[in-house]
Amino acid sequence: MNKITQLFNIQYPIIQGGMIWNSGYKLASAVSNAGGLGLIGAGSMYPEVLREHIQKCKKVTSKPFGVNVPMLYPNIEEIMEIIVEEGVKIVFTSAGNPKTWTSFLKEKGITVVHVVSSSKFALKAQEAGVDAVVAEGFEAGGHNGREETTTLTLIPMVKEQIQIPLIAAGGIATGRGMLAVMILGADGVQIGSRFAASTESSAHTDFKQTILETKEGDTQVTLKELAPVRLIKNKFYQDIQELYTKCPSTEELKQLLGRARAKRGMFEGDLVEGELEIGQIAGLIHEIKPVKEIIEIIIDEFEIAKKEAIQL
């Protein structure tokens, strides 16, 4: 038992990132059933859709699962009420101040984890009373920290500052990656991109195929004036770069981004005009596999790498 398996009552210290448009109840329940902790991504769901996914998840797994809530979304009060009403026991919060909701959730007996991208915010999360933090490096897909700190440097820096359990995220898709961050001080890992390219991910099959084709250097963080986000370099990404040559205002950037751009790309499969969020580690993902198999491969590789490390 390590701190993370104990905290969530799970078999392996592997958490599936609550990614928008990828993380419905099918993915979350598959990860939980395979011994990890599955998270439903509330960021791409209207409140009633979230309720439906929680209810369906409860029907197909008896294991612990949680909900990831980006706090910058509207309807946050309604989302939190649904989480409480439906008896969800684990909530991961991100993109906001952990003080806002932590005590409300803790009073309801919910385990709270907050996602951070720096030691400063890890300390704030600890002060707010969260049970653990996810420290996410700049390699990660989707929304990212402004500090541009990579996982390799972020994990030991956060570890030095906090007493609560630490989960590493950003650039982890293999058993070797998992061992590396745990040697650096993490108690567990959160994995996003590898699960986006799983059979059970709710992403469009064309987007999953694109993940497999994504190589080193094919993603970039952009839109830092709005909220930094790592995207695959498709036509939409190139349009952003072209706009940047004209020194655009924040308003002009918002106008280009428009609405539902991520849904178009990842959920509806518009590979040209859609927003395609994935991590740098996509360059190591070569096959779409069922979640159970992905977790088995990661754990086997982790155990082999651990034995090899002892012999060094």
Residue pairs with C-beta under 8 A, 6 or more apart in sequence:
2 13
2 187
2 188
3 132
3 165
3 187
3 188
4 10
4 13
4 15
4 132
4 165
4 167
4 187
4 188
5 11
5 12
5 13
5 188
7 111
7 131
7 132
7 165
8 15
8 37
8 64
8 66
8 90
8 111
9 64
10 32
10 35
10 36
10 37
10 63
10 64
11 35
11 36
12 35
12 36
12 295
12 299
13 167
13 182
13 187
13 188
13 189
14 31
14 35
14 36
14 37
14 178
14 188
14 189
14 191
14 295
14 298
14 299
15 36
15 37
15 39
15 92
15 134
15 167
15 188
15 189
15 190
15 191
16 23
16 27
16 28
16 31
16 36
16 37
16 38
16 39
16 190
16 191
16 192
16 195
16 291
17 23
17 39
17 41
17 68
17 169
17 190
17 191
17 192
17 195
18 39
18 40
18 41
18 42
18 43
18 66
18 67
18 68
18 92
19 41
19 141
19 142
19 192
19 195
19 196
19 277
20 41
20 43
20 44
20 70
20 142
20 262
20 266
20 277
21 41
21 44
21 202
21 203
21 262
21 263
21 266
21 267
22 41
22 192
22 195
22 196
22 201
22 202
22 203
22 266
23 38
23 39
23 40
23 41
23 68
23 195
23 201
23 202
24 40
24 41
24 53
24 202
25 40
25 53
25 54
25 56
25 57
25 60
26 200
26 201
26 202
27 38
27 195
27 198
27 200
27 201
27 202
27 291
28 38
28 39
28 40
28 53
28 57
28 61
28 65
28 66
29 38
29 56
29 57
29 60
29 61
29 65
30 38
30 198
30 200
30 290
30 291
30 292
31 37
31 38
31 39
31 65
31 195
31 291
31 295
32 38
32 61
32 63
32 64
32 65
33 60
33 61
33 63
33 292
34 291
34 292
34 295
34 296
35 295
36 295
37 64
37 65
37 66
37 90
38 57
38 61
38 65
38 66
39 65
39 66
39 67
39 68
39 90
39 92
40 50
40 53
40 54
40 57
40 65
40 66
40 67
40 68
41 68
42 50
42 67
42 68
42 69
42 70
42 73
42 79
43 68
43 69
43 70
43 73
44 262
44 263
44 267
45 53
46 75
47 75
47 78
47 79
47 82
50 67
50 79
50 82
50 83
51 82
51 85
51 86
54 67
54 82
54 83
54 86
54 88
55 86
57 65
58 86
64 89
64 90
65 88
65 90
66 88
66 89
66 90
66 91
66 92
66 111
66 113
67 83
67 88
67 90
67 91
67 92
68 91
68 92
68 93
68 94
69 76
69 79
69 80
69 83
69 91
69 92
69 93
69 94
69 101
70 93
70 94
70 95
70 96
70 143
71 93
71 94
71 95
71 96
71 97
71 100
71 101
72 95
72 96
72 227
73 79
76 101
80 101
80 104
80 105
83 91
83 105
83 110
84 105
84 108
84 110
88 110
89 109
89 110
89 111
90 110
90 111
90 113
91 101
91 105
91 110
91 111
91 112
91 113
92 112
92 113
92 114
92 115
92 134
93 101
93 102
93 112
93 113
93 114
93 115
93 130
94 114
94 115
94 134
94 143
95 115
95 143
95 227
97 124
97 128
98 112
98 114
98 124
98 125
98 128
98 130
99 124
99 128
101 112
102 112
102 114
102 128
102 129
102 130
103 128
103 129
105 112
106 112
106 129
111 131
112 129
112 130
112 131
113 130
113 131
113 132
113 133
113 134
113 167
114 121
114 125
114 128
114 130
114 133
114 134
115 133
115 134
115 136
115 169
116 122
116 124
116 125
116 133
116 134
116 135
116 136
116 145
116 158
117 135
117 136
117 137
117 138
117 144
117 145
117 146
117 147
117 149
117 154
118 145
118 147
118 149
118 154
118 158
119 154
119 157
119 158
119 160
119 161
119 162
122 133
122 135
122 158
122 161
122 162
122 166
123 161
123 162
125 133
126 133
126 162
126 163
126 164
130 164
131 164
131 165
132 164
132 165
132 166
132 167
132 187
133 158
133 162
133 164
133 165
133 166
133 167
134 167
134 168
134 169
134 190
135 151
135 154
135 155
135 158
135 166
135 167
135 168
135 169
135 186
136 144
136 145
136 151
136 154
136 169
136 170
136 190
137 149
137 150
137 151
137 152
137 153
137 154
137 155
137 168
137 169
137 170
137 171
138 144
138 145
138 147
138 148
138 149
138 150
138 151
138 170
138 221
139 150
139 151
139 170
139 171
139 279
139 280
139 281
140 151
140 169
140 170
140 171
140 192
140 230
140 279
141 192
141 193
141 196
141 219
141 230
141 277
141 278
141 279
141 280
141 282
142 192
142 229
142 230
142 277
142 278
142 279
143 227
143 228
143 229
143 277
144 221
144 228
144 229
144 230
145 228
146 224
146 228
148 221
149 157
150 170
150 171
151 168
151 169
151 170
151 171
151 172
151 181
152 180
152 184
154 170
155 166
155 168
155 181
155 184
155 185
155 186
156 184
156 185
158 166
158 185
159 166
159 184
159 185
159 186
160 185
165 187
165 188
166 185
166 186
166 187
167 186
167 187
167 188
167 189
167 190
168 181
168 182
168 184
168 186
168 188
168 189
168 190
169 189
169 190
169 191
169 192
170 279
171 177
171 279
171 280
171 281
172 178
172 181
172 189
172 190
172 191
172 194
172 281
173 191
173 193
173 194
173 279
173 281
173 284
173 285
173 298
174 194
174 284
174 298
174 301
175 297
175 298
175 299
175 300
175 301
175 302
175 303
175 304
175 305
176 301
176 302
176 305
177 189
177 281
178 189
178 298
178 302
179 302
179 305
179 306
179 309
181 189
182 188
182 189
183 309
191 298
192 279
193 211
193 278
193 279
193 281
193 282
193 285
194 281
194 285
194 294
194 298
195 201
195 291
195 294
196 203
196 207
196 208
196 211
196 278
197 208
197 211
197 212
197 282
197 285
197 287
197 288
197 289
198 288
198 289
198 290
198 291
198 294
199 288
199 289
199 290
199 291
200 290
200 291
201 208
202 267
203 266
203 267
204 266
204 267
204 268
204 269
205 269
206 269
206 271
207 265
207 266
207 267
207 269
207 271
207 274
207 276
208 288
209 288
210 232
210 271
210 276
211 278
211 282
211 285
212 282
212 285
212 286
212 287
212 288
214 232
214 278
214 282
214 283
214 285
215 282
215 283
216 280
216 283
218 232
218 233
218 282
218 283
219 230
219 231
219 232
219 233
219 278
219 279
219 280
219 282
220 230
220 231
220 233
220 237
221 228
221 229
221 230
221 231
222 228
222 229
222 231
222 237
222 240
222 241
223 229
223 240
223 253
223 257
225 250
225 253
226 250
226 253
226 254
226 257
229 275
229 277
230 277
230 278
230 279
230 280
231 237
231 275
231 276
231 277
232 276
232 277
232 278
232 282
234 265
234 271
234 272
234 274
234 276
235 272
235 273
236 261
236 265
236 272
236 273
236 274
236 275
236 276
237 276
239 256
240 253
240 256
243 252
243 253
243 256
248 256
257 275
261 273
261 274
261 275
262 274
262 275
262 277
263 274
264 270
264 273
264 274
264 275
265 271
265 273
265 274
265 275
265 276
265 277
266 274
266 275
266 276
266 277
268 274
289 297
